[in-house]
């Protein structure tokens, strides 16, 4: 089992890799923006601005995901989690998700019942010619 020190060391290595990835994505985004600006100046409305915007957004979204992962790993280091705590936390969250899924199923079933009753009322109204 990995203790808090080992987990923190792993988290530090992950942070370094993520920061490198973030820097690479930032460079890629800057180059794409520059390329898009040059292309727009040259070709203008002949280009699909939606496609350009979508590609830039995709890279920005990936940068955001990487930053969230960095923050997550920094939290691991600051709290000094050990493997048991992480496993226990995972189990707790899995149980909560299972409970939520059960409630969702119950609510979905109740909704279906209400929809069926509503349909019956509407059929009744139609048959009785009630507006």
N, C-alpha and C positions, 0 to 999 in steps of 0.2 A: 504494500500500500504506500502511496506517495504522501509524504508529509507536506506541511504548508510551505516549507523552504523549497522543496523540489517543485511543487506546483507553481510557486512564484517564479522560479528560474525558467520553467517552461513558458509561463505567461510573458516573461521579459523577452524571450526569444521570439515568441509569436508577435509581440508588439513591434519588435525590430523589423520582422518580415512584413507586417501590415503597414508600417510607416514607409517602407521601401515601395510597397505596392501603391500606397496613396500618392507618393511623389511621382511614380511612373504614370499613374492615372491623371494627375494634375498636369504633367507635361503633355500627355496625349490630348487632354481637353484643350489646353492652350494652343497646341498645334492645329487641332481641328477648328477652333474658333478663328484662328488666323487664316487658315485655308478657306473657311467658309466666307470670311469677310472679303478676301481677294477674289474668290469666285463670284460673290455677289456684285462686287464692283465691276467685274468684267462682263458677267452675263445677266445680272439683274433678275428681272422677273421671269426669265426663261427657266430659272432654277426652282426646285421645290423647296421652299423655305420650311415647310412642315417636316420634310425629311431631315434637313439640317438641324432643326430644333430638336427633333426626336433623338438624333444621334448624340447631340450635346447633353440632352437630359439623361440619356442612358448612362453616359459616363459620369455625370454628376450624381446620379442615383447610386452607382457603384462606389463612388468616393464616399458618399454618406454611409453606405453599408460598412465600408472599411473603417470609417471613423467610429461607428457604433461598436464594432468589434474591438477597436483599440480601447475605447472607454470601458467595455466589458472586461477586458484583460487587465486594465489599470485598476479596476475594482477588485479583481481577484488578488492583485498584489497588495492593495491597501488594506483589505480585510484579512488577508492571509488565510484563505480557505485551505482546508485539507481535503483529501480525496473522500473521506467518509462524509463530511459536510456536503460536498457537492453531490454525492450519490443520494444522500438522504433528501436533499433539496429536490433532486430530480424525481424521486419517488413521491414526495409530497405534491409536486406539480402534476405528475401523472394521475394521482388520485383525484386532485381537484378537476382536472380535465375530464376524467371519467364521470365525476359527479355532474359537471356542466353538460356533458353529452346526454346523460340520463334525463336531466331537466329539459333539455332541448327536445328530446324524443317525446317526453310527456306533453310539452307545450305544443309540439307539432301534431300529436294525436288529438289534443283538445281542439286545436284549430280546425283539423279535418272534420271533427264531429260538428263543430259550429257551422262550418261551410255546408255540410250535408243537411243540417237542420234548416239553414237559410234557404237552400235549394228546395226543400220540401215546402217551406212557407211560401216561396215564390210560385211553386207549382199549384199549391192550394189556392193562392190568390188568382192565378190565371184560370184555373178550373171554375172558380166561383165568380169570375169576372169582377174581381174587386181591384180598384185602382189604388 
